[in-house]
Every structure is written in C-alpha cells, then in structure tokens.
Amino acid sequence: MRIPLDYATKATLAFNTRTLDQLAALLAPEFHYQDPMGAMTGREATLAREQAIFDAFPDVLVEMEPFAATRDRLAMTALLKGTFTGPFNMGGHTIQPNGRPFSFRFAAFFQFGGGYAVREEVFYDRAELMQALGQSWE
C-alpha cells in the first residue's frame, strides 16, 4: 500500500475549513491516535478531538510540512495557530481560555493501509504546549 501523496494537502484543507466529513474520508474506521497525553482509537473519537480543538480555537489553522515518506509511512512537522477563546479539554483537565494568540509546533508520523491513514503518532514538548496555553508548568 502506498501513501496517498496528497494526504497532507487534503488533511490541511479539511482541518482549516472545519470540514470533518472530508477529514473522516482520510481516516480508517479503526484509526489510532497517540500523543504524549494519551491515545484514542476510532475515527469518531478522532473527529471529536478535532471538534474540541475547533471549539477552543475557532480561528485555528494548521500548516503541515511533510519531510519524509516511505511506502506506507509519512513524517511531517506542523504548526497550529489560533486564538484561545473557548475551554479546552486536555488530558482529563479543562483549561480555561485566555483570549490570547496561540502557536504550537509538533511532529506527526502516519501509517497508511487500505487507502486510509490507520495510525498517527504525535510528538511535542508538553511544557511548551502548556506555556502556549498560558498555563504554568511545574
């Protein structure tokens, strides 16, 4: 199975236009997501996570920068930017908005199968994320 070469373009467009059905069309039903705060399995859980981001950062945009690909894997860096205006549930905690601009970098690694993304593993600095959200890090 080869990766869809336009995956990053389609995913960026779907995210930036809040078109969850287009994003869903890129993900396997059993899509697995993992980041430093935890994991989730299933397309619907992933779409709910994306909606929570849209709710907390209504003007959020992502810039994806793919940099390596193999037969069924894709690696990229990304930048999220927006304004933190709604409550954000993260890691079992609700972080209250501060109304300030938000900018955050991360790296994502995807695996593909059957024409869909089947797995995404995201890496980021948790302290940097908390600071970007206006929180103290201890």
DSSP file (Angstrom, degrees, kcal/mol; ACC not computed):
  #  RESIDUE AA STRUCTURE BP1 BP2  ACC     N-H-->O    O-->H-N    N-H-->O    O-->H-N    TCO  KAPPA ALPHA  PHI   PSI    X-CA   Y-CA   Z-CA
    1    1 A M              0   0    0      0, 0.0     2,-0.3     0, 0.0   111,-0.1   0.000 360.0 360.0 360.0 127.4    0.0    0.0    0.0
    2    2 A R        -     0   0    0     70,-0.1    70,-0.2     1,-0.1   113,-0.2  -0.697 360.0-107.1 -95.3 149.5    1.4    3.3   -1.0
    3    3 A I        -     0   0    0     68,-1.0     2,-0.6    67,-0.4    70,-0.1  -0.466  38.5-103.7 -70.6 145.9    0.7    6.5    0.9
    4    4 A P    >   -     0   0    0      0, 0.0     3,-2.1     0, 0.0     4,-0.3  -0.619  29.7-146.9 -67.9 117.5   -1.7    8.9   -0.7
    5    5 A L  T 3  S+     0   0    0     -2,-0.6     3,-0.3     1,-0.3     4,-0.2   0.736  95.6  49.8 -64.4 -22.1    0.7   11.6   -2.0
    6    6 A D  T 3> S+     0   0    0      1,-0.2     4,-2.7     2,-0.1    -1,-0.3   0.203  76.7 111.1 -99.4  16.4   -1.8   14.3   -1.5
    7    7 A Y  H <> S+     0   0    0     -3,-2.1     4,-3.2     1,-0.2     5,-0.3   0.931  77.8  47.6 -55.9 -50.5   -2.7   13.3    2.1
    8    8 A A  H  > S+     0   0    0     -4,-0.3     4,-2.4    -3,-0.3    -1,-0.2   0.890 113.4  48.7 -61.7 -39.6   -1.1   16.4    3.8
    9    9 A T  H  > S+     0   0    0     -4,-0.2     4,-2.3     2,-0.2    -1,-0.2   0.938 115.3  43.4 -64.7 -46.9   -2.8   18.7    1.3
   10   10 A K  H  X S+     0   0    0     -4,-2.7     4,-2.6     2,-0.2    -2,-0.2   0.906 115.1  48.8 -66.4 -41.6   -6.2   17.1    1.8
   11   11 A A  H  X S+     0   0    0     -4,-3.2     4,-2.5    -5,-0.3     5,-0.2   0.903 111.7  49.5 -65.8 -40.8   -5.8   16.9    5.6
   12   12 A T  H  X S+     0   0    0     -4,-2.4     4,-2.9    -5,-0.3    50,-0.2   0.939 112.9  46.6 -62.3 -47.4   -4.7   20.6    5.8
   13   13 A L  H  X S+     0   0    0     -4,-2.3     4,-1.5     1,-0.2     6,-0.3   0.922 113.2  48.7 -62.0 -45.0   -7.6   21.8    3.7
   14   14 A A  H  <>S+     0   0    0     -4,-2.6     5,-2.5     2,-0.2     4,-0.3   0.919 116.0  43.7 -62.2 -43.8  -10.2   19.7    5.7
   15   15 A F  H ><5S+     0   0    0     -4,-2.5     3,-1.4     1,-0.2    -2,-0.2   0.952 114.0  48.6 -65.7 -49.9   -8.8   20.9    9.0
   16   16 A N  H 3<5S+     0   0    0     -4,-2.9    -1,-0.2     1,-0.3    -2,-0.2   0.708 116.8  42.4 -69.1 -20.0   -8.5   24.6    8.0
   17   17 A T  T 3<5S-     0   0    0     -4,-1.5    -1,-0.3    -5,-0.2    -2,-0.2   0.339 108.1-123.3-104.0   4.1  -12.1   24.6    6.6
   18   18 A R  T < 5 +     0   0    0     -3,-1.4     2,-1.2    -4,-0.3    -3,-0.2   0.835  56.7 154.3  59.1  35.2  -13.5   22.6    9.5
   19   19 A T    >>< +     0   0    0     -5,-2.5     4,-1.8    -6,-0.3     3,-0.6  -0.706  15.7 175.5 -97.7  84.3  -14.8   20.0    7.0
   20   20 A L  H 3> S+     0   0    0     -2,-1.2     4,-2.9     1,-0.2    -1,-0.2   0.804  74.6  58.7 -65.1 -31.1  -15.0   17.0    9.3
   21   21 A D  H 3> S+     0   0    0      2,-0.2     4,-1.5     1,-0.2    -1,-0.2   0.874 107.1  48.3 -67.0 -33.8  -16.5   14.7    6.7
   22   22 A Q  H <4 S+     0   0    0     -3,-0.6     4,-0.4     2,-0.2    -2,-0.2   0.875 112.6  48.4 -70.2 -37.3  -13.6   15.3    4.4
   23   23 A L  H >X S+     0   0    0     -4,-1.8     3,-1.5     1,-0.2     4,-0.5   0.921 109.0  53.6 -66.2 -43.0  -11.2   14.6    7.3
   24   24 A A  H >< S+     0   0    0     -4,-2.9     3,-1.3     1,-0.3    -2,-0.2   0.858  99.6  62.7 -58.7 -35.8  -13.1   11.4    8.1
   25   25 A A  T 3< S+     0   0    0     -4,-1.5    -1,-0.3     1,-0.3    -2,-0.2   0.671 101.7  52.3 -65.8 -15.9  -12.7   10.3    4.5
   26   26 A L  T <4 S+     0   0    0     -3,-1.5    91,-2.8    -4,-0.4     2,-0.4   0.608 100.0  76.9 -91.5 -14.2   -9.0   10.2    5.0
   27   27 A L  E << S-a  117   0A   0     -3,-1.3    91,-0.2    -4,-0.5    16,-0.1  -0.785  78.6-122.5-107.8 139.5   -9.1    8.0    8.2
   28   28 A A  E >   -     0   0A   0     89,-2.8     3,-2.1    -2,-0.4    14,-0.1  -0.435  32.5-113.9 -67.1 150.1   -9.6    4.3    8.6
   29   29 A P  E 3  S+     0   0A   0      0, 0.0    14,-2.1     0, 0.0    15,-0.3   0.846 120.2  45.6 -55.1 -33.8  -12.6    3.5   10.9
   30   30 A E  E 3  S+     0   0A   0     12,-0.2    -2,-0.1    13,-0.1    88,-0.1   0.094  84.1 160.9 -96.7  22.1  -10.1    2.0   13.4
   31   31 A F  E <   -     0   0A   0     -3,-2.1    11,-3.7    10,-0.2     2,-0.5  -0.114  27.7-148.6 -46.4 134.3   -7.7    4.9   13.1
   32   32 A H  E     -aB 119  41A   0     86,-1.9    88,-2.5     9,-0.2     2,-0.4  -0.946  11.9-168.6-115.4 129.8   -5.4    5.1   16.2
   33   33 A Y  E     +aB 120  40A   0      7,-3.1     7,-2.4    -2,-0.5     2,-0.4  -0.952   6.4 179.1-118.2 134.9   -4.1    8.4   17.5
   34   34 A Q  E     +aB 121  39A   0     86,-2.1    88,-3.0    -2,-0.4     5,-0.2  -1.000   9.1 154.8-136.3 133.2   -1.3    8.6   20.1
   35   35 A D  E >   - B   0  38A   0      3,-2.8     3,-1.7    -2,-0.4    88,-0.1  -0.885  60.4 -83.3-143.5 178.2    0.3   11.7   21.7
   36   36 A P  T 3  S+     0   0    0      0, 0.0     3,-0.1     0, 0.0    87,-0.1   0.692 126.3  53.2 -60.2 -17.5    2.2   12.5   25.0
   37   37 A M  T 3  S-     0   0    0      1,-0.3     2,-0.3    89,-0.0    -3,-0.0   0.604 122.4 -73.5 -93.0 -12.6   -1.2   12.9   26.8
   38   38 A G  E <   -B   35   0A   0     -3,-1.7    -3,-2.8     2,-0.0     2,-0.3  -0.977  47.1 -82.3 152.9-165.3   -2.7    9.6   25.8
   39   39 A A  E     -B   34   0A   0     -2,-0.3     2,-0.3    -5,-0.2    -5,-0.2  -0.926  23.6-172.7-138.0 158.7   -4.2    7.5   23.0
   40   40 A M  E     -B   33   0A   0     -7,-2.4    -7,-3.1    -2,-0.3     2,-0.4  -0.985  10.2-151.1-149.7 150.9   -7.6    7.0   21.3
   41   41 A T  E     +B   32   0A   0     -2,-0.3    -9,-0.2    -9,-0.2     4,-0.2  -0.983  52.9  51.7-126.9 136.7   -8.9    4.6   18.7
   42   42 A G  S  > S-     0   0    0    -11,-3.7     4,-1.8    -2,-0.4   -12,-0.2   0.046  74.2-106.8 115.1 139.5  -11.6    5.1   16.2
   43   43 A R  H  > S+     0   0    0    -14,-2.1     4,-2.5     1,-0.2     5,-0.2   0.903 117.5  53.7 -58.4 -44.2  -12.4    7.7   13.5
   44   44 A E  H  > S+     0   0    0    -15,-0.3     4,-2.1     1,-0.2    -1,-0.2   0.887 107.1  50.3 -64.1 -39.5  -15.3    9.1   15.6
   45   45 A A  H  > S+     0   0    0      2,-0.2     4,-1.8     1,-0.2    -1,-0.2   0.896 111.2  49.9 -63.4 -39.3  -13.1    9.7   18.6
   46   46 A T  H  X S+     0   0    0     -4,-1.8     4,-2.2     2,-0.2    -2,-0.2   0.908 109.6  50.0 -66.1 -42.0  -10.5   11.5   16.4
   47   47 A L  H  X S+     0   0    0     -4,-2.5     4,-2.4     1,-0.2    -1,-0.2   0.875 108.6  53.1 -65.2 -36.1  -13.2   13.7   14.9
   48   48 A A  H  X S+     0   0    0     -4,-2.1     4,-2.0     2,-0.2    -1,-0.2   0.884 108.1  51.2 -64.6 -37.7  -14.4   14.6   18.4
   49   49 A R  H  X S+     0   0    0     -4,-1.8     4,-1.6     2,-0.2    -2,-0.2   0.920 110.1  48.9 -64.2 -43.2  -10.9   15.6   19.3
   50   50 A E  H  X S+     0   0    0     -4,-2.2     4,-2.3     1,-0.2    -2,-0.2   0.910 109.7  51.8 -62.2 -41.7  -10.6   17.8   16.2
   51   51 A Q  H  X S+     0   0    0     -4,-2.4     4,-2.5     1,-0.2    -1,-0.2   0.882 105.8  55.1 -63.0 -37.7  -14.0   19.4   17.1
   52   52 A A  H  X S+     0   0    0     -4,-2.0     4,-1.9     2,-0.2    -1,-0.2   0.873 107.8  49.7 -62.5 -36.4  -12.7   20.1   20.6
   53   53 A I  H  X S+     0   0    0     -4,-1.6     4,-2.5     2,-0.2    -2,-0.2   0.930 110.8  49.2 -66.0 -45.0   -9.8   22.0   19.1
   54   54 A F  H  < S+     0   0    0     -4,-2.3    -2,-0.2     1,-0.2    -1,-0.2   0.881 110.9  50.9 -61.7 -38.1  -12.1   24.0   16.8
   55   55 A D  H  < S+     0   0    0     -4,-2.5    -1,-0.2     1,-0.2    -2,-0.2   0.884 116.2  39.7 -67.1 -39.3  -14.3   24.9   19.8
   56   56 A A  H  < S+     0   0    0     -4,-1.9    30,-1.9     1,-0.3    29,-1.9   0.805 130.4  28.1 -80.3 -30.1  -11.4   26.1   21.9
   57   57 A F    ><  +     0   0    0     -4,-2.5     3,-2.5    27,-0.2    -1,-0.3  -0.677  69.7 178.6-131.8  75.3   -9.6   27.8   19.0
   58   58 A P  T 3  S+     0   0    0      0, 0.0    -1,-0.1     0, 0.0    26,-0.1   0.722  83.8  43.4 -58.2 -24.0  -12.3   28.9   16.5
   59   59 A D  T 3  S+     0   0    0     24,-0.4    -5,-0.1     2,-0.1    22,-0.1   0.199  84.5 144.6-103.9  16.0   -9.8   30.5   14.1
   60   60 A V    <   -     0   0    0     -3,-2.5     2,-0.3    -6,-0.2    22,-0.3  -0.229  24.2-176.7 -61.4 140.8   -7.2   27.7   14.3
   61   61 A L  E     -C   81   0A   0     20,-2.6    20,-2.3   -44,-0.0     2,-0.4  -0.972  12.1-148.2-133.2 149.6   -5.2   26.9   11.2
   62   62 A V  E     -C   80   0A   0     -2,-0.3     2,-0.5   -50,-0.2    18,-0.2  -0.945   3.7-161.4-119.1 143.5   -2.6   24.2   10.6
   63   63 A E  E     -C   79   0A   0     16,-2.0    16,-1.7    -2,-0.4     2,-0.4  -0.976  15.5-161.6-119.0 113.1    0.4   24.3    8.3
   64   64 A M  E     -C   78   0A   0     -2,-0.5    14,-0.2    14,-0.2   -52,-0.0  -0.794   8.7-171.0 -99.4 139.0    1.7   20.8    7.6
   65   65 A E  E     -C   77   0A   0     12,-3.1    12,-1.8    -2,-0.4     2,-0.0  -0.777   9.7-158.2-129.8  85.6    5.2   20.3    6.2
   66   66 A P  E     +C   76   0A   0      0, 0.0    10,-0.3     0, 0.0     3,-0.1  -0.376  18.9 168.1 -62.4 140.8    5.8   16.7    5.1
   67   67 A F  E     +     0   0A   0      8,-2.6     2,-0.3     1,-0.4     9,-0.2   0.519  56.9  25.8-133.1 -10.4    9.5   15.8    5.0
   68   68 A A  E     +C   75   0A   0      7,-1.4     7,-3.0     2,-0.0    -1,-0.4  -0.979  55.4 176.8-155.6 143.4    9.9   12.1    4.6
   69   69 A A  E     -C   74   0A   0     -2,-0.3     5,-0.2     5,-0.2     2,-0.2  -0.998   3.9-178.8-146.3 144.8    7.8    9.2    3.2
   70   70 A T        -     0   0    0      3,-2.3   -67,-0.4    -2,-0.3     3,-0.2  -0.547  58.4 -67.8-121.5-166.4    8.2    5.5    2.6
   71   71 A R  S    S+     0   0    0      1,-0.2   -68,-1.0    -2,-0.2     3,-0.0   0.882 129.8   3.8 -55.1 -42.8    5.9    3.0    1.0
   72   72 A D  S    S+     0   0    0    -70,-0.2    40,-2.6   -69,-0.0     2,-0.3   0.174 118.5  77.0-132.3  18.7    3.3    3.3    3.8
   73   73 A R  E     - D   0 111A   0     38,-0.2    -3,-2.3    -3,-0.2     2,-0.4  -0.960  48.6-168.9-135.4 150.9    4.5    6.0    6.2
   74   74 A L  E     -CD  69 110A   0     36,-1.9    36,-3.2    -2,-0.3     2,-0.4  -0.999   4.0-163.6-139.8 133.8    4.7    9.7    6.2
   75   75 A A  E     +CD  68 109A   0     -7,-3.0    -8,-2.6    -2,-0.4    -7,-1.4  -0.946  20.4 158.9-117.5 139.4    6.6   12.1    8.6
   76   76 A M  E     -CD  66 108A   0     32,-2.5    32,-2.9    -2,-0.4     2,-0.3  -0.991  33.4-135.1-152.4 158.9    5.8   15.8    9.0
   77   77 A T  E     -CD  65 107A   0    -12,-1.8   -12,-3.1    -2,-0.3     2,-0.3  -0.804  29.1-169.8-105.9 159.9    6.1   18.8   11.2
   78   78 A A  E     -CD  64 106A   0     28,-2.5    28,-2.0    -2,-0.3     2,-0.4  -0.987  17.9-147.4-149.7 157.3    3.2   21.1   11.7
   79   79 A L  E     -CD  63 105A   0    -16,-1.7   -16,-2.0    -2,-0.3     2,-0.4  -0.995  10.2-160.9-128.5 124.4    2.3   24.4   13.2
   80   80 A L  E     +CD  62 104A   0     24,-2.9    24,-2.4    -2,-0.4     2,-0.4  -0.891  15.0 177.3-101.5 134.4   -1.0   25.2   14.8
   81   81 A K  E     +CD  61 103A   0    -20,-2.3   -20,-2.6    -2,-0.4     2,-0.3  -0.998  19.6 107.5-137.3 141.0   -2.0   28.9   15.2
   82   82 A G  E     - D   0 102A   0     20,-2.3    20,-3.7    -2,-0.4     2,-0.4  -0.966  62.1 -76.1-179.6-166.7   -5.2   30.4   16.5
   83   83 A T  E     - D   0 101A   0     -2,-0.3     2,-1.3    18,-0.3   -24,-0.4  -0.978  35.4-130.5-120.9 130.7   -6.7   32.3   19.4
   84   84 A F        +     0   0    0     16,-2.6    15,-2.9    -2,-0.4    14,-0.7  -0.633  53.4 138.6 -84.1  91.4   -7.6   30.5   22.6
   85   85 A T        +     0   0    0    -29,-1.9   -28,-0.2    -2,-1.3    -1,-0.2   0.455  53.8  52.1-117.8  -3.4  -11.2   31.6   23.2
   86   86 A G  S    S-     0   0    0    -30,-1.9    12,-0.1    -3,-0.2     9,-0.1  -0.939  93.4 -83.7-133.0 156.9  -13.0   28.5   24.4
   87   87 A P        -     0   0    0      0, 0.0     2,-0.5     0, 0.0     9,-0.2  -0.255  43.4-151.1 -55.8 144.2  -12.5   25.9   27.2
   88   88 A F  E     -F   95   0B   0      7,-2.5     7,-3.2   -32,-0.1     2,-0.6  -0.975   3.9-149.9-127.0 119.3  -10.1   23.2   26.1
   89   89 A N  E     +F   94   0B   0     -2,-0.5     2,-0.4     5,-0.2     5,-0.2  -0.778  29.3 161.7 -89.0 123.0  -10.3   19.6   27.4
   90   90 A M  E >   -F   93   0B   0      3,-3.4     3,-1.7    -2,-0.6    -2,-0.1  -0.970  61.7 -11.6-147.1 125.1   -6.9   18.0   27.5
   91   91 A G  T 3  S-     0   0    0     -2,-0.4     3,-0.1     1,-0.3    -1,-0.1   0.824 128.3 -51.2  58.8  33.5   -5.6   15.0   29.4
   92   92 A G  T 3  S+     0   0    0      1,-0.3     2,-0.3     0, 0.0    -1,-0.3   0.526 121.0 100.4  82.8   5.1   -8.7   14.9   31.6
   93   93 A H  E <   -F   90   0B   0     -3,-1.7    -3,-3.4    -5,-0.0     2,-0.6  -0.923  66.2-134.9-123.4 148.5   -8.4   18.5   32.6
   94   94 A T  E     -F   89   0B   0     -2,-0.3     2,-0.5    -5,-0.2    -5,-0.2  -0.912  17.1-158.4-103.2 123.8  -10.3   21.6   31.3
   95   95 A I  E     -F   88   0B   0     -7,-3.2    -7,-2.5    -2,-0.6    -9,-0.0  -0.890  16.6-131.9-102.2 126.0   -8.1   24.6   30.6
   96   96 A Q        -     0   0    0     -2,-0.5   -10,-0.1    -9,-0.2   -12,-0.0  -0.501  28.3-103.9 -78.6 144.6  -10.0   27.9   30.6
   97   97 A P        -     0   0    0      0, 0.0   -12,-0.2     0, 0.0    -1,-0.1  -0.246  23.1-167.2 -68.9 153.8   -9.4   30.3   27.7
   98   98 A N        -     0   0    0    -14,-0.7   -13,-0.2     2,-0.2    -2,-0.0   0.394  37.3-123.4-118.4  -1.1   -7.2   33.3   28.0
   99   99 A G        +     0   0    0    -15,-2.9   -14,-0.2     1,-0.2     0, 0.0   0.555  69.2 127.7  73.6   7.0   -8.2   35.1   24.7
  100  100 A R        -     0   0    0    -16,-0.4   -16,-2.6     1,-0.1    -1,-0.2  -0.585  68.3 -90.6 -98.5 158.7   -4.6   35.2   23.6
  101  101 A P  E     -D   83   0A   0      0, 0.0     2,-0.4     0, 0.0   -18,-0.3  -0.321  41.3-153.0 -61.6 149.2   -3.0   34.1   20.3
  102  102 A F  E     +D   82   0A   0    -20,-3.7   -20,-2.3    31,-0.0     2,-0.3  -0.983  17.9 173.4-129.9 135.2   -1.7   30.5   20.4
  103  103 A S  E     +D   81   0A   0     -2,-0.4     2,-0.3   -22,-0.2   -22,-0.2  -0.980   7.8 168.4-145.4 132.4    1.1   29.0   18.3
  104  104 A F  E     -D   80   0A   0    -24,-2.4   -24,-2.9    -2,-0.3     2,-0.3  -0.981  19.1-151.3-152.9 131.4    2.4   25.5   18.7
  105  105 A R  E     +D   79   0A   0     -2,-0.3    20,-0.4   -26,-0.2     2,-0.3  -0.768  22.5 161.4-102.7 147.8    4.8   23.1   16.8
  106  106 A F  E     -D   78   0A   0    -28,-2.0   -28,-2.5    -2,-0.3     2,-0.4  -0.966  31.8-124.7-153.0 168.1    4.7   19.4   16.7
  107  107 A A  E     -DE  77 123A   0     16,-2.3    16,-2.8    -2,-0.3     2,-0.4  -0.947  24.2-166.1-116.9 141.4    5.9   16.4   14.7
  108  108 A A  E     -DE  76 122A   0    -32,-2.9   -32,-2.5    -2,-0.4     2,-0.5  -0.983   8.3-163.1-132.1 141.2    3.5   13.7   13.4
  109  109 A F  E     -DE  75 121A   0     12,-2.2    12,-2.5    -2,-0.4     2,-0.3  -0.989  14.0-165.5-126.0 124.1    4.2   10.3   12.0
  110  110 A F  E     -DE  74 120A   0    -36,-3.2   -36,-1.9    -2,-0.5     2,-0.4  -0.799  11.1-159.7-112.9 149.1    1.5    8.5   10.0
  111  111 A Q  E     -DE  73 119A   0      8,-2.1     7,-3.0    -2,-0.3     8,-1.5  -0.981  15.8-156.2-122.9 141.9    1.0    4.9    8.8
  112  112 A F  E     + E   0 117A   0    -40,-2.6     2,-0.3    -2,-0.4     5,-0.2  -0.859  18.1 162.6-120.5 151.3   -1.3    4.1    5.9
  113  113 A G  E >   + E   0 116A   0      3,-2.4     3,-1.7    -2,-0.3    -2,-0.0  -0.915  66.3   8.4-163.4 140.2   -3.2    0.9    4.9
  114  114 A G  T 3  S-     0   0    0     -2,-0.3     3,-0.1     1,-0.3    -2,-0.0   0.744 129.6 -56.6  62.0  24.1   -6.1    0.2    2.5
  115  115 A G  T 3  S+     0   0    0      1,-0.3     2,-0.3  -113,-0.2    -1,-0.3   0.509 119.9  91.4  87.4   4.6   -6.1    3.8    1.2
  116  116 A Y  E <  S- E   0 113A   0     -3,-1.7    -3,-2.4  -113,-0.0     2,-0.5  -0.864  84.3-102.2-127.6 159.7   -6.5    5.4    4.6
  117  117 A A  E     +aE  27 112A   0    -91,-2.8   -89,-2.8    -2,-0.3    -5,-0.3  -0.740  38.0 177.3 -74.1 127.7   -4.4    6.7    7.4
  118  118 A V  E     +     0   0A   0     -7,-3.0   -86,-1.9    -2,-0.5     2,-0.3   0.602  60.9  20.4-108.8 -17.7   -4.6    4.0   10.1
  119  119 A R  E     -aE  32 111A   0     -8,-1.5    -8,-2.1   -88,-0.2     2,-0.4  -0.991  53.2-173.4-154.5 141.7   -2.3    5.5   12.7
  120  120 A E  E     -aE  33 110A   0    -88,-2.5   -86,-2.1    -2,-0.3     2,-0.5  -0.991   4.5-170.6-135.3 129.3   -0.9    8.8   13.8
  121  121 A E  E     -aE  34 109A   0    -12,-2.5   -12,-2.2    -2,-0.4     2,-0.4  -0.986  11.4-163.3-120.2 124.2    1.7    9.3   16.5
  122  122 A V  E     - E   0 108A   0    -88,-3.0     2,-0.4    -2,-0.5   -14,-0.2  -0.862   4.4-164.5-112.8 138.2    2.4   12.9   17.5
  123  123 A F  E     + E   0 107A   0    -16,-2.8   -16,-2.3    -2,-0.4     2,-0.3  -0.978  21.7 145.2-123.3 134.1    5.4   14.2   19.5
  124  124 A Y        -     0   0    0     -2,-0.4     2,-0.7   -18,-0.2   -18,-0.1  -0.972  53.0 -94.4-156.7 166.8    5.6   17.6   21.2
  125  125 A D     >  -     0   0    0    -20,-0.4     4,-2.2    -2,-0.3     5,-0.2  -0.796  29.3-157.8 -87.9 111.7    7.0   19.3   24.2
  126  126 A R  H  > S+     0   0    0     -2,-0.7     4,-2.5     1,-0.2     5,-0.2   0.862  92.1  53.5 -61.7 -36.6    4.3   19.2   26.9
  127  127 A A  H  > S+     0   0    0      2,-0.2     4,-2.3     1,-0.2    -1,-0.2   0.917 109.0  49.2 -64.6 -41.8    5.9   22.2   28.8
  128  128 A E  H  > S+     0   0    0      2,-0.2     4,-2.4     1,-0.2    -2,-0.2   0.907 110.8  50.9 -63.1 -41.2    5.9   24.3   25.6
  129  129 A L  H  X S+     0   0    0     -4,-2.2     4,-1.6     2,-0.2    -2,-0.2   0.937 110.2  48.4 -61.6 -47.2    2.2   23.4   25.0
  130  130 A M  H  <>S+     0   0    0     -4,-2.5     5,-3.1     1,-0.2    -1,-0.2   0.897 112.2  49.1 -62.5 -39.8    1.2   24.4   28.5
  131  131 A Q  H ><5S+     0   0    0     -4,-2.3     3,-1.6     3,-0.2    -1,-0.2   0.893 107.8  54.2 -64.7 -39.5    3.0   27.7   28.2
  132  132 A A  H 3<5S+     0   0    0     -4,-2.4    -1,-0.2     1,-0.3    -2,-0.2   0.819 107.7  51.5 -63.7 -29.2    1.4   28.3   24.8
  133  133 A L  T 3<5S-     0   0    0     -4,-1.6    -1,-0.3    -5,-0.2    -2,-0.2   0.404 123.2-108.0 -86.0   2.2   -2.0   27.8   26.6
  134  134 A G  T < 5S+     0   0    0     -3,-1.6     2,-0.3     1,-0.3    -3,-0.2   0.722  76.6 132.9  80.6  21.4   -1.0   30.3   29.2
  135  135 A Q      < -     0   0    0     -5,-3.1    -1,-0.3    -6,-0.2     2,-0.2  -0.725  57.9-115.8-104.9 154.0   -0.5   27.7   31.9
  136  136 A S        -     0   0    0     -2,-0.3     2,-0.5    -3,-0.1    -1,-0.0  -0.555  24.2-144.7 -82.0 154.8    2.4   27.3   34.3
  137  137 A W              0   0    0     -2,-0.2   -10,-0.0     1,-0.1   -11,-0.0  -0.981 360.0 360.0-124.7 122.5    4.5   24.1   34.1
  138  138 A E              0   0    0     -2,-0.5    -1,-0.1     0, 0.0   -11,-0.0   0.386 360.0 360.0-114.4 360.0    5.9   22.6   37.2
